[in-house]
């Protein structure tokens, strides 16, 4: 039996971001990526969408709301 790791790609505003921790859960990845992209900290995660090559693509979706 062979265990294969599923490759993940994260997208923020049309830009592909590498997976900083392939074994981490999605929340841990969001926390890690939010250091470079602070808006990701409050974004929802949409996906995965699976491509022909088997790569799982997750998209960060900005939260829409009003202040106050």
CHARMM-style PDB file with segment names, atoms N, HN, CA, C and O in Angstrom:
ATOM      1  N   UNK     1       0.848  -1.171   0.000  1.00  0.00      PROA
ATOM      2  CA  UNK     1       0.000   0.000   0.000  1.00  0.00      PROA
ATOM      3  C   UNK     1       0.891   1.231   0.000  1.00  0.00      PROA
ATOM      4  O   UNK     1       1.857   1.307   0.760  1.00  0.00      PROA
ATOM      5  N   UNK     2       0.566   2.191  -0.851  1.00  0.00      PROA
ATOM      6  HN  UNK     2      -0.218   2.130  -1.469  1.00  0.00      PROA
ATOM      7  CA  UNK     2       1.336   3.417  -0.956  1.00  0.00      PROA
ATOM      8  C   UNK     2       0.458   4.595  -0.549  1.00  0.00      PROA
ATOM      9  O   UNK     2      -0.663   4.748  -1.035  1.00  0.00      PROA
ATOM     10  N   UNK     3       0.977   5.410   0.335  1.00  0.00      PROA
ATOM     11  HN  UNK     3       1.888   5.285   0.729  1.00  0.00      PROA
ATOM     12  CA  UNK     3       0.252   6.597   0.784  1.00  0.00      PROA
ATOM     13  C   UNK     3       0.777   7.787   0.002  1.00  0.00      PROA
ATOM     14  O   UNK     3       1.979   8.053  -0.007  1.00  0.00      PROA
ATOM     15  N   UNK     4      -0.125   8.499  -0.653  1.00  0.00      PROA
ATOM     16  HN  UNK     4      -1.101   8.283  -0.646  1.00  0.00      PROA
ATOM     17  CA  UNK     4       0.254   9.679  -1.401  1.00  0.00      PROA
ATOM     18  C   UNK     4      -0.353  10.913  -0.759  1.00  0.00      PROA
ATOM     19  O   UNK     4      -1.506  10.897  -0.327  1.00  0.00      PROA
ATOM     20  N   UNK     5       0.426  11.976  -0.699  1.00  0.00      PROA
ATOM     21  HN  UNK     5       1.362  11.989  -1.049  1.00  0.00      PROA
ATOM     22  CA  UNK     5      -0.054  13.240  -0.157  1.00  0.00      PROA
ATOM     23  C   UNK     5      -0.739  14.014  -1.273  1.00  0.00      PROA
ATOM     24  O   UNK     5      -0.205  14.135  -2.375  1.00  0.00      PROA
ATOM     25  N   UNK     6      -1.911  14.529  -0.984  1.00  0.00      PROA
ATOM     26  HN  UNK     6      -2.345  14.431  -0.089  1.00  0.00      PROA
ATOM     27  CA  UNK     6      -2.642  15.329  -1.964  1.00  0.00      PROA
ATOM     28  C   UNK     6      -2.039  16.723  -1.983  1.00  0.00      PROA
ATOM     29  O   UNK     6      -1.886  17.366  -0.945  1.00  0.00      PROA
ATOM     30  N   UNK     7      -1.698  17.178  -3.183  1.00  0.00      PROA
ATOM     31  HN  UNK     7      -1.822  16.656  -4.026  1.00  0.00      PROA
ATOM     32  CA  UNK     7      -1.138  18.523  -3.312  1.00  0.00      PROA
ATOM     33  C   UNK     7      -2.269  19.539  -3.182  1.00  0.00      PROA
ATOM     34  O   UNK     7      -3.328  19.384  -3.790  1.00  0.00      PROA
ATOM     35  N   UNK     8      -2.032  20.587  -2.377  1.00  0.00      PROA
ATOM     36  HN  UNK     8      -1.171  20.713  -1.883  1.00  0.00      PROA
ATOM     37  CA  UNK     8      -3.015  21.644  -2.186  1.00  0.00      PROA
ATOM     38  C   UNK     8      -2.449  22.963  -2.669  1.00  0.00      PROA
ATOM     39  O   UNK     8      -1.259  23.243  -2.521  1.00  0.00      PROA
ATOM     40  N   UNK     9      -3.327  23.766  -3.251  1.00  0.00      PROA
ATOM     41  HN  UNK     9      -4.294  23.538  -3.371  1.00  0.00      PROA
ATOM     42  CA  UNK     9      -2.978  25.110  -3.680  1.00  0.00      PROA
ATOM     43  C   UNK     9      -4.024  26.038  -3.094  1.00  0.00      PROA
ATOM     44  O   UNK     9      -5.209  25.709  -3.061  1.00  0.00      PROA
ATOM     45  N   UNK    10      -3.585  27.193  -2.633  1.00  0.00      PROA
ATOM     46  HN  UNK    10      -2.622  27.461  -2.659  1.00  0.00      PROA
ATOM     47  CA  UNK    10      -4.493  28.176  -2.061  1.00  0.00      PROA
ATOM     48  C   UNK    10      -4.485  29.414  -2.944  1.00  0.00      PROA
ATOM     49  O   UNK    10      -3.436  29.833  -3.434  1.00  0.00      PROA
ATOM     50  N   UNK    11      -5.672  29.998  -3.144  1.00  0.00      PROA
ATOM     51  HN  UNK    11      -6.523  29.657  -2.746  1.00  0.00      PROA
ATOM     52  CA  UNK    11      -5.802  31.157  -4.021  1.00  0.00      PROA
ATOM     53  C   UNK    11      -6.390  32.316  -3.225  1.00  0.00      PROA
ATOM     54  O   UNK    11      -7.384  32.169  -2.515  1.00  0.00      PROA
ATOM     55  N   UNK    12      -5.742  33.477  -3.366  1.00  0.00      PROA
ATOM     56  HN  UNK    12      -4.934  33.596  -3.943  1.00  0.00      PROA
ATOM     57  CA  UNK    12      -6.233  34.703  -2.736  1.00  0.00      PROA
ATOM     58  C   UNK    12      -6.195  35.803  -3.781  1.00  0.00      PROA
ATOM     59  O   UNK    12      -5.126  36.159  -4.278  1.00  0.00      PROA
ATOM     60  N   UNK    13      -7.358  36.339  -4.113  1.00  0.00      PROA
ATOM     61  HN  UNK    13      -8.226  36.050  -3.710  1.00  0.00      PROA
ATOM     62  CA  UNK    13      -7.498  37.420  -5.089  1.00  0.00      PROA
ATOM     63  C   UNK    13      -6.793  37.094  -6.406  1.00  0.00      PROA
ATOM     64  O   UNK    13      -6.108  37.937  -6.985  1.00  0.00      PROA
ATOM     65  N   UNK    14      -6.974  35.860  -6.861  1.00  0.00      PROA
ATOM     66  HN  UNK    14      -7.531  35.175  -6.390  1.00  0.00      PROA
ATOM     67  CA  UNK    14      -6.427  35.438  -8.140  1.00  0.00      PROA
ATOM     68  C   UNK    14      -4.968  35.012  -8.114  1.00  0.00      PROA
ATOM     69  O   UNK    14      -4.430  34.614  -9.147  1.00  0.00      PROA
ATOM     70  N   UNK    15      -4.320  35.085  -6.970  1.00  0.00      PROA
ATOM     71  HN  UNK    15      -4.757  35.409  -6.130  1.00  0.00      PROA
ATOM     72  CA  UNK    15      -2.912  34.714  -6.847  1.00  0.00      PROA
ATOM     73  C   UNK    15      -2.792  33.360  -6.160  1.00  0.00      PROA
ATOM     74  O   UNK    15      -3.363  33.143  -5.092  1.00  0.00      PROA
ATOM     75  N   UNK    16      -2.043  32.453  -6.783  1.00  0.00      PROA
ATOM     76  HN  UNK    16      -1.579  32.629  -7.651  1.00  0.00      PROA
ATOM     77  CA  UNK    16      -1.806  31.153  -6.168  1.00  0.00      PROA
ATOM     78  C   UNK    16      -0.758  31.289  -5.078  1.00  0.00      PROA
ATOM     79  O   UNK    16       0.298  31.891  -5.275  1.00  0.00      PROA
ATOM     80  N   UNK    17      -1.073  30.717  -3.926  1.00  0.00      PROA
ATOM     81  HN  UNK    17      -1.930  30.227  -3.766  1.00  0.00      PROA
ATOM     82  CA  UNK    17      -0.155  30.731  -2.792  1.00  0.00      PROA
ATOM     83  C   UNK    17       0.254  29.296  -2.496  1.00  0.00      PROA
ATOM     84  O   UNK    17      -0.599  28.408  -2.512  1.00  0.00      PROA
ATOM     85  N   UNK    18       1.523  29.040  -2.229  1.00  0.00      PROA
ATOM     86  HN  UNK    18       2.216  29.761  -2.217  1.00  0.00      PROA
ATOM     87  CA  UNK    18       1.960  27.680  -1.917  1.00  0.00      PROA
ATOM     88  C   UNK    18       1.427  27.232  -0.562  1.00  0.00      PROA
ATOM     89  O   UNK    18       1.111  28.049   0.304  1.00  0.00      PROA
ATOM     90  N   UNK    19       1.337  25.937  -0.404  1.00  0.00      PROA
ATOM     91  HN  UNK    19       1.594  25.274  -1.107  1.00  0.00      PROA
ATOM     92  CA  UNK    19       0.880  25.351   0.853  1.00  0.00      PROA
ATOM     93  C   UNK    19       2.026  25.418   1.861  1.00  0.00      PROA
ATOM     94  O   UNK    19       3.024  24.718   1.691  1.00  0.00      PROA
ATOM     95  N   UNK    20       1.911  26.243   2.912  1.00  0.00      PROA
ATOM     96  HN  UNK    20       1.100  26.812   3.051  1.00  0.00      PROA
ATOM     97  CA  UNK    20       3.012  26.380   3.867  1.00  0.00      PROA
ATOM     98  C   UNK    20       3.189  25.163   4.772  1.00  0.00      PROA
ATOM     99  O   UNK    20       4.251  24.976   5.366  1.00  0.00      PROA
ATOM    100  N   UNK    21       2.156  24.341   4.876  1.00  0.00      PROA
ATOM    101  HN  UNK    21       1.293  24.492   4.394  1.00  0.00      PROA
ATOM    102  CA  UNK    21       2.222  23.170   5.751  1.00  0.00      PROA
ATOM    103  C   UNK    21       1.319  22.083   5.184  1.00  0.00      PROA
ATOM    104  O   UNK    21       0.149  22.004   5.559  1.00  0.00      PROA
ATOM    105  N   UNK    22       1.842  21.235   4.279  1.00  0.00      PROA
ATOM    106  HN  UNK    22       2.792  21.300   3.975  1.00  0.00      PROA
ATOM    107  CA  UNK    22       1.012  20.220   3.623  1.00  0.00      PROA
ATOM    108  C   UNK    22       0.306  19.256   4.579  1.00  0.00      PROA
ATOM    109  O   UNK    22      -0.694  18.646   4.201  1.00  0.00      PROA
ATOM    110  N   UNK    23       0.798  19.108   5.793  1.00  0.00      PROA
ATOM    111  HN  UNK    23       1.610  19.603   6.100  1.00  0.00      PROA
ATOM    112  CA  UNK    23       0.147  18.201   6.732  1.00  0.00      PROA
ATOM    113  C   UNK    23      -0.776  18.932   7.699  1.00  0.00      PROA
ATOM    114  O   UNK    23      -1.468  18.296   8.494  1.00  0.00      PROA
ATOM    115  N   UNK    24      -0.795  20.260   7.640  1.00  0.00      PROA
ATOM    116  HN  UNK    24      -0.232  20.777   6.995  1.00  0.00      PROA
ATOM    117  CA  UNK    24      -1.623  21.048   8.555  1.00  0.00      PROA
ATOM    118  C   UNK    24      -3.068  21.133   8.106  1.00  0.00      PROA
ATOM    119  O   UNK    24      -3.377  20.932   6.931  1.00  0.00      PROA
ATOM    120  N   UNK    25      -3.948  21.432   9.044  1.00  0.00      PROA
ATOM    121  HN  UNK    25      -3.697  21.596   9.998  1.00  0.00      PROA
ATOM    122  CA  UNK    25      -5.354  21.618   8.683  1.00  0.00      PROA
ATOM    123  C   UNK    25      -5.538  22.987   8.043  1.00  0.00      PROA
ATOM    124  O   UNK    25      -4.622  23.810   8.054  1.00  0.00      PROA
ATOM    125  N   UNK    26      -6.703  23.229   7.492  1.00  0.00      PROA
ATOM    126  HN  UNK    26      -7.447  22.561   7.483  1.00  0.00      PROA
ATOM    127  CA  UNK    26      -6.950  24.458   6.739  1.00  0.00      PROA
ATOM    128  C   UNK    26      -6.835  25.705   7.600  1.00  0.00      PROA
ATOM    129  O   UNK    26      -6.367  26.741   7.129  1.00  0.00      PROA
ATOM    130  N   UNK    27      -7.252  25.617   8.842  1.00  0.00      PROA
ATOM    131  HN  UNK    27      -7.632  24.775   9.225  1.00  0.00      PROA
ATOM    132  CA  UNK    27      -7.161  26.781   9.727  1.00  0.00      PROA
ATOM    133  C   UNK    27      -5.710  27.139  10.025  1.00  0.00      PROA
ATOM    134  O   UNK    27      -5.363  28.317  10.109  1.00  0.00      PROA
ATOM    135  N   UNK    28      -4.860  26.122  10.186  1.00  0.00      PROA
ATOM    136  HN  UNK    28      -5.142  25.165  10.119  1.00  0.00      PROA
ATOM    137  CA  UNK    28      -3.435  26.377  10.429  1.00  0.00      PROA
ATOM    138  C   UNK    28      -2.788  27.016   9.210  1.00  0.00      PROA
ATOM    139  O   UNK    28      -1.928  27.887   9.344  1.00  0.00      PROA
ATOM    140  N   UNK    29      -3.202  26.582   8.016  1.00  0.00      PROA
ATOM    141  HN  UNK    29      -3.900  25.875   7.907  1.00  0.00      PROA
ATOM    142  CA  UNK    29      -2.684  27.178   6.787  1.00  0.00      PROA
ATOM    143  C   UNK    29      -3.134  28.634   6.687  1.00  0.00      PROA
ATOM    144  O   UNK    29      -2.342  29.508   6.335  1.00  0.00      PROA
ATOM    145  N   UNK    30      -4.415  28.898   6.999  1.00  0.00      PROA
ATOM    146  HN  UNK    30      -5.059  28.188   7.286  1.00  0.00      PROA
ATOM    147  CA  UNK    30      -4.914  30.276   6.961  1.00  0.00      PROA
ATOM    148  C   UNK    30      -4.125  31.158   7.928  1.00  0.00      PROA
ATOM    149  O   UNK    30      -3.767  32.286   7.588  1.00  0.00      PROA
ATOM    150  N   UNK    31      -3.854  30.652   9.119  1.00  0.00      PROA
ATOM    151  HN  UNK    31      -4.145  29.736   9.394  1.00  0.00      PROA
ATOM    152  CA  UNK    31      -3.081  31.416  10.099  1.00  0.00      PROA
ATOM    153  C   UNK    31      -1.677  31.716   9.580  1.00  0.00      PROA
ATOM    154  O   UNK    31      -1.180  32.831   9.740  1.00  0.00      PROA
ATOM    155  N   UNK    32      -1.039  30.730   8.960  1.00  0.00      PROA
ATOM    156  HN  UNK    32      -1.443  29.824   8.830  1.00  0.00      PROA
ATOM    157  CA  UNK    32       0.320  30.919   8.453  1.00  0.00      PROA
ATOM    158  C   UNK    32       0.341  31.928   7.306  1.00  0.00      PROA
ATOM    159  O   UNK    32       1.224  32.785   7.253  1.00  0.00      PROA
ATOM    160  N   UNK    33      -0.618  31.833   6.392  1.00  0.00      PROA
ATOM    161  HN  UNK    33      -1.335  31.137   6.435  1.00  0.00      PROA
ATOM    162  CA  UNK    33      -0.649  32.734   5.244  1.00  0.00      PROA
ATOM    163  C   UNK    33      -1.090  34.142   5.625  1.00  0.00      PROA
ATOM    164  O   UNK    33      -0.786  35.095   4.907  1.00  0.00      PROA
ATOM    165  N   UNK    34      -1.796  34.291   6.732  1.00  0.00      PROA
ATOM    166  HN  UNK    34      -2.043  33.517   7.315  1.00  0.00      PROA
ATOM    167  CA  UNK    34      -2.280  35.612   7.122  1.00  0.00      PROA
ATOM    168  C   UNK    34      -1.154  36.534   7.589  1.00  0.00      PROA
ATOM    169  O   UNK    34      -1.358  37.742   7.702  1.00  0.00      PROA
ATOM    170  N   UNK    35       0.021  35.988   7.858  1.00  0.00      PROA
ATOM    171  HN  UNK    35       0.187  35.006   7.766  1.00  0.00      PROA
ATOM    172  CA  UNK    35       1.163  36.841   8.228  1.00  0.00      PROA
ATOM    173  C   UNK    35       1.584  37.697   7.032  1.00  0.00      PROA
ATOM    174  O   UNK    35       1.944  38.863   7.199  1.00  0.00      PROA
ATOM    175  N   UNK    36       1.540  37.124   5.835  1.00  0.00      PROA
ATOM    176  HN  UNK    36       1.248  36.178   5.700  1.00  0.00      PROA
ATOM    177  CA  UNK    36       1.906  37.869   4.630  1.00  0.00      PROA
ATOM    178  C   UNK    36       0.713  38.592   4.017  1.00  0.00      PROA
ATOM    179  O   UNK    36       0.872  39.615   3.350  1.00  0.00      PROA
ATOM    180  N   UNK    37      -0.488  38.053   4.248  1.00  0.00      PROA
ATOM    181  HN  UNK    37      -0.617  37.222   4.789  1.00  0.00      PROA
ATOM    182  CA  UNK    37      -1.718  38.617   3.682  1.00  0.00      PROA
ATOM    183  C   UNK    37      -2.742  38.750   4.819  1.00  0.00      PROA
ATOM    184  O   UNK    37      -3.562  37.849   4.995  1.00  0.00      PROA
ATOM    185  N   UNK    38      -2.723  39.832   5.590  1.00  0.00      PROA
ATOM    186  HN  UNK    38      -2.056  40.564   5.447  1.00  0.00      PROA
ATOM    187  CA  UNK    38      -3.567  39.972   6.778  1.00  0.00      PROA
ATOM    188  C   UNK    38      -5.061  39.801   6.513  1.00  0.00      PROA
ATOM    189  O   UNK    38      -5.795  39.373   7.404  1.00  0.00      PROA
ATOM    190  N   UNK    39      -5.528  40.131   5.299  1.00  0.00      PROA
ATOM    191  HN  UNK    39      -4.932  40.479   4.575  1.00  0.00      PROA
ATOM    192  CA  UNK    39      -6.953  40.022   4.999  1.00  0.00      PROA
ATOM    193  C   UNK    39      -7.443  38.572   5.048  1.00  0.00      PROA
ATOM    194  O   UNK    39      -8.636  38.324   5.229  1.00  0.00      PROA
ATOM    195  N   UNK    40      -6.529  37.624   4.889  1.00  0.00      PROA
ATOM    196  HN  UNK    40      -5.561  37.826   4.742  1.00  0.00      PROA
ATOM    197  CA  UNK    40      -6.891  36.207   4.893  1.00  0.00      PROA
ATOM    198  C   UNK    40      -7.372  35.766   6.274  1.00  0.00      PROA
ATOM    199  O   UNK    40      -8.141  34.810   6.377  1.00  0.00      PROA
ATOM    200  N   UNK    41      -6.940  36.435   7.323  1.00  0.00      PROA
ATOM    201  HN  UNK    41      -6.315  37.211   7.239  1.00  0.00      PROA
ATOM    202  CA  UNK    41      -7.279  36.028   8.687  1.00  0.00      PROA
ATOM    203  C   UNK    41      -8.785  35.925   8.905  1.00  0.00      PROA
ATOM    204  O   UNK    41      -9.233  35.081   9.681  1.00  0.00      PROA
ATOM    205  N   UNK    42      -9.575  36.764   8.240  1.00  0.00      PROA
ATOM    206  HN  UNK    42      -9.211  37.450   7.610  1.00  0.00      PROA
ATOM    207  CA  UNK    42     -11.026  36.749   8.404  1.00  0.00      PROA
ATOM    208  C   UNK    42     -11.757  36.171   7.203  1.00  0.00      PROA
ATOM    209  O   UNK    42     -12.985  36.224   7.141  1.00  0.00      PROA
ATOM    210  N   UNK    43     -11.023  35.627   6.258  1.00  0.00      PROA
ATOM    211  HN  UNK    43     -10.025  35.584   6.308  1.00  0.00      PROA
ATOM    212  CA  UNK    43     -11.636  35.099   5.042  1.00  0.00      PROA
ATOM    213  C   UNK    43     -12.170  33.687   5.257  1.00  0.00      PROA
ATOM    214  O   UNK    43     -11.643  32.923   6.066  1.00  0.00      PROA
ATOM    215  N   UNK    44     -13.221  33.360   4.519  1.00  0.00      PROA
ATOM    216  HN  UNK    44     -13.649  33.981   3.862  1.00  0.00      PROA
ATOM    217  CA  UNK    44     -13.748  32.000   4.511  1.00  0.00      PROA
ATOM    218  C   UNK    44     -12.930  31.180   3.514  1.00  0.00      PROA
ATOM    219  O   UNK    44     -12.319  31.731   2.599  1.00  0.00      PROA
ATOM    220  N   UNK    45     -12.925  29.862   3.699  1.00  0.00      PROA
ATOM    221  HN  UNK    45     -13.421  29.414   4.443  1.00  0.00      PROA
ATOM    222  CA  UNK    45     -12.194  28.977   2.802  1.00  0.00      PROA
ATOM    223  C   UNK    45     -13.210  28.207   1.967  1.00  0.00      PROA
ATOM    224  O   UNK    45     -14.049  27.484   2.503  1.00  0.00      PROA
ATOM    225  N   UNK    46     -13.125  28.369   0.651  1.00  0.00      PROA
ATOM    226  HN  UNK    46     -12.443  28.956   0.215  1.00  0.00      PROA
ATOM    227  CA  UNK    46     -14.025  27.694  -0.278  1.00  0.00      PROA
ATOM    228  C   UNK    46     -13.261  26.569  -0.966  1.00  0.00      PROA
ATOM    229  O   UNK    46     -12.152  26.776  -1.459  1.00  0.00      PROA
ATOM    230  N   UNK    47     -13.848  25.393  -0.998  1.00  0.00      PROA
ATOM    231  HN  UNK    47     -14.749  25.225  -0.598  1.00  0.00      PROA
ATOM    232  CA  UNK    47     -13.205  24.289  -1.715  1.00  0.00      PROA
ATOM    233  C   UNK    47     -13.199  23.033  -0.891  1.00  0.00      PROA
ATOM    234  O   UNK    47     -13.747  22.999   0.211  1.00  0.00      PROA
ATOM    235  N   UNK    48     -12.598  22.025  -1.407  1.00  0.00      PROA
ATOM    236  HN  UNK    48     -12.154  22.053  -2.302  1.00  0.00      PROA
ATOM    237  CA  UNK    48     -11.638  22.042  -2.494  1.00  0.00      PROA
ATOM    238  C   UNK    48     -12.290  21.817  -3.858  1.00  0.00      PROA
ATOM    239  O   UNK    48     -13.304  21.131  -3.982  1.00  0.00      PROA
ATOM    240  N   UNK    49     -11.680  22.412  -4.862  1.00  0.00      PROA
ATOM    241  HN  UNK    49     -10.856  22.970  -4.761  1.00  0.00      PROA
ATOM    242  CA  UNK    49     -11.997  22.099  -6.246  1.00  0.00      PROA
ATOM    243  C   UNK    49     -10.844  21.232  -6.730  1.00  0.00      PROA
ATOM    244  O   UNK    49      -9.678  21.588  -6.558  1.00  0.00      PROA
ATOM    245  N   UNK    50     -11.170  20.100  -7.332  1.00  0.00      PROA
ATOM    246  HN  UNK    50     -12.117  19.812  -7.472  1.00  0.00      PROA
ATOM    247  CA  UNK    50     -10.132  19.177  -7.761  1.00  0.00      PROA
ATOM    248  C   UNK    50      -9.914  19.293  -9.256  1.00  0.00      PROA
ATOM    249  O   UNK    50     -10.852  19.148 -10.040  1.00  0.00      PROA
ATOM    250  N   UNK    51      -8.674  19.553  -9.654  1.00  0.00      PROA
ATOM    251  HN  UNK    51      -7.912  19.671  -9.018  1.00  0.00      PROA
ATOM    252  CA  UNK    51      -8.322  19.681 -11.058  1.00  0.00      PROA
ATOM    253  C   UNK    51      -8.013  18.333 -11.677  1.00  0.00      PROA
ATOM    254  O   UNK    51      -8.004  17.312 -10.990  1.00  0.00      PROA
ATOM    255  N   UNK    52      -7.760  18.331 -12.975  1.00  0.00      PROA
ATOM    256  HN  UNK    52      -7.767  19.161 -13.534  1.00  0.00      PROA
ATOM    257  CA  UNK    52      -7.448  17.096 -13.693  1.00  0.00      PROA
ATOM    258  C   UNK    52      -6.204  16.423 -13.144  1.00  0.00      PROA
ATOM    259  O   UNK    52      -6.085  15.198 -13.179  1.00  0.00      PROA
ATOM    260  N   UNK    53      -5.283  17.220 -12.641  1.00  0.00      PROA
ATOM    261  HN  UNK    53      -5.380  18.215 -12.613  1.00  0.00      PROA
ATOM    262  CA  UNK    53      -4.028  16.682 -12.124  1.00  0.00      PROA
ATOM    263  C   UNK    53      -4.134  16.216 -10.672  1.00  0.00      PROA
ATOM    264  O   UNK    53      -3.137  15.798 -10.083  1.00  0.00      PROA
ATOM    265  N   UNK    54      -5.329  16.282 -10.093  1.00  0.00      PROA
ATOM    266  HN  UNK    54      -6.139  16.621 -10.572  1.00  0.00      PROA
ATOM    267  CA  UNK    54      -5.551  15.821  -8.732  1.00  0.00      PROA
ATOM    268  C   UNK    54      -5.207  16.833  -7.661  1.00  0.00      PROA
ATOM    269  O   UNK    54      -5.291  16.526  -6.472  1.00  0.00      PROA
ATOM    270  N   UNK    55      -4.822  18.031  -8.057  1.00  0.00      PROA
ATOM    271  HN  UNK    55      -4.754  18.280  -9.023  1.00  0.00      PROA
ATOM    272  CA  UNK    55      -4.489  19.076  -7.090  1.00  0.00      PROA
ATOM    273  C   UNK    55      -5.780  19.663  -6.523  1.00  0.00      PROA
ATOM    274  O   UNK    55      -6.708  19.981  -7.266  1.00  0.00      PROA
ATOM    275  N   UNK    56      -5.826  19.798  -5.222  1.00  0.00      PROA
ATOM    276  HN  UNK    56      -5.072  19.539  -4.619  1.00  0.00      PROA
ATOM    277  CA  UNK    56      -6.984  20.405  -4.563  1.00  0.00      PROA
ATOM    278  C   UNK    56      -6.729  21.905  -4.439  1.00  0.00      PROA
ATOM    279  O   UNK    56      -5.720  22.333  -3.879  1.00  0.00      PROA
ATOM    280  N   UNK    57      -7.658  22.689  -4.968  1.00  0.00      PROA
ATOM    281  HN  UNK    57      -8.477  22.341  -5.423  1.00  0.00      PROA
ATOM    282  CA  UNK    57      -7.529  24.145  -4.917  1.00  0.00      PROA
ATOM    283  C   UNK    57      -8.549  24.708  -3.940  1.00  0.00      PROA
ATOM    284  O   UNK    57      -9.750  24.467  -4.064  1.00  0.00      PROA
ATOM    285  N   UNK    58      -8.052  25.459  -2.974  1.00  0.00      PROA
ATOM    286  HN  UNK    58      -7.076  25.655  -2.874  1.00  0.00      PROA
ATOM    287  CA  UNK    58      -8.882  26.132  -1.990  1.00  0.00      PROA
ATOM    288  C   UNK    58      -8.793  27.631  -2.260  1.00  0.00      PROA
ATOM    289  O   UNK    58      -7.713  28.161  -2.519  1.00  0.00      PROA
ATOM    290  N   UNK    59      -9.930  28.303  -2.196  1.00  0.00      PROA
ATOM    291  HN  UNK    59     -10.807  27.872  -1.986  1.00  0.00      PROA
ATOM    292  CA  UNK    59      -9.964  29.734  -2.448  1.00  0.00      PROA
ATOM    293  C   UNK    59     -10.381  30.465  -1.181  1.00  0.00      PROA
ATOM    294  O   UNK    59     -11.375  30.111  -0.545  1.00  0.00      PROA
ATOM    295  N   UNK    60      -9.615  31.485  -0.821  1.00  0.00      PROA
ATOM    296  HN  UNK    60      -8.808  31.772  -1.337  1.00  0.00      PROA
ATOM    297  CA  UNK    60      -9.985  32.335   0.305  1.00  0.00      PROA
ATOM    298  C   UNK    60     -10.962  33.367  -0.199  1.00  0.00      PROA
ATOM    299  O   UNK    60     -10.692  34.051  -1.187  1.00  0.00      PROA
ATOM    300  N   UNK    61     -12.105  33.489   0.473  1.00  0.00      PROA
ATOM    301  HN  UNK    61     -12.324  32.933   1.275  1.00  0.00      PROA
ATOM    302  CA  UNK    61     -13.157  34.413   0.074  1.00  0.00      PROA
ATOM    303  C   UNK    61     -13.298  35.466   1.170  1.00  0.00      PROA
ATOM    304  O   UNK    61     -13.546  35.141   2.331  1.00  0.00      PROA
ATOM    305  N   UNK    62     -13.138  36.718   0.791  1.00  0.00      PROA
ATOM    306  HN  UNK    62     -12.937  36.982  -0.152  1.00  0.00      PROA
ATOM    307  CA  UNK    62     -13.212  37.802   1.754  1.00  0.00      PROA
ATOM    308  C   UNK    62     -14.606  37.858   2.387  1.00  0.00      PROA
ATOM    309  O   UNK    62     -15.620  37.712   1.704  1.00  0.00      PROA
ATOM    310  N   UNK    63     -14.633  38.067   3.679  1.00  0.00      PROA
ATOM    311  HN  UNK    63     -13.810  38.185   4.234  1.00  0.00      PROA
ATOM    312  CA  UNK    63     -15.895  38.212   4.390  1.00  0.00      PROA
ATOM    313  C   UNK    63     -16.476  39.585   4.078  1.00  0.00      PROA
ATOM    314  O   UNK    63     -15.782  40.600   4.132  1.00  0.00      PROA
ATOM    315  N   UNK    64     -17.765  39.592   3.751  1.00  0.00      PROA
ATOM    316  HN  UNK    64     -18.329  38.767   3.707  1.00  0.00      PROA
ATOM    317  CA  UNK    64     -18.431  40.855   3.429  1.00  0.00      PROA
ATOM    318  C   UNK    64     -19.326  41.212   4.604  1.00  0.00      PROA
ATOM    319  O   UNK    64     -20.104  40.387   5.083  1.00  0.00      PROA
ATOM    320  N   UNK    65     -19.208  42.426   5.050  1.00  0.00      PROA
ATOM    321  HN  UNK    65     -18.577  43.096   4.660  1.00  0.00      PROA
ATOM    322  CA  UNK    65     -20.029  42.858   6.174  1.00  0.00      PROA
ATOM    323  C   UNK    65     -19.853  44.358   6.382  1.00  0.00      PROA
ATOM    324  O   UNK    65     -19.114  45.031   5.663  1.00  0.00      PROA
ATOM    325  N   UNK    66     -20.552  44.846   7.380  1.00  0.00      PROA
ATOM    326  HN  UNK    66     -21.152  44.300   7.964  1.00  0.00      PROA
ATOM    327  CA  UNK    66     -20.440  46.266   7.697  1.00  0.00      PROA
ATOM    328  C   UNK    66     -19.875  46.414   9.090  1.00  0.00      PROA
ATOM    329  O   UNK    66     -20.075  45.558   9.952  1.00  0.00      PROA
ATOM    330  N   UNK    67     -19.177  47.491   9.302  1.00  0.00      PROA
ATOM    331  HN  UNK    67     -19.014  48.187   8.602  1.00  0.00      PROA
ATOM    332  CA  UNK    67     -18.645  47.773  10.626  1.00  0.00      PROA
ATOM    333  C   UNK    67     -19.701  48.461  11.469  1.00  0.00      PROA
ATOM    334  O   UNK    67     -20.554  49.192  10.965  1.00  0.00      PROA
ATOM    335  N   UNK    68     -19.622  48.209  12.753  1.00  0.00      PROA
ATOM    336  HN  UNK    68     -18.929  47.616  13.163  1.00  0.00      PROA
ATOM    337  CA  UNK    68     -20.491  48.949  13.652  1.00  0.00      PROA
ATOM    338  C   UNK    68     -21.607  48.197  14.073  1.00  0.00      PROA
ATOM    339  OT1 UNK    68     -22.433  48.695  14.839  1.00  0.00      PROA
TER     340      UNK     68
END
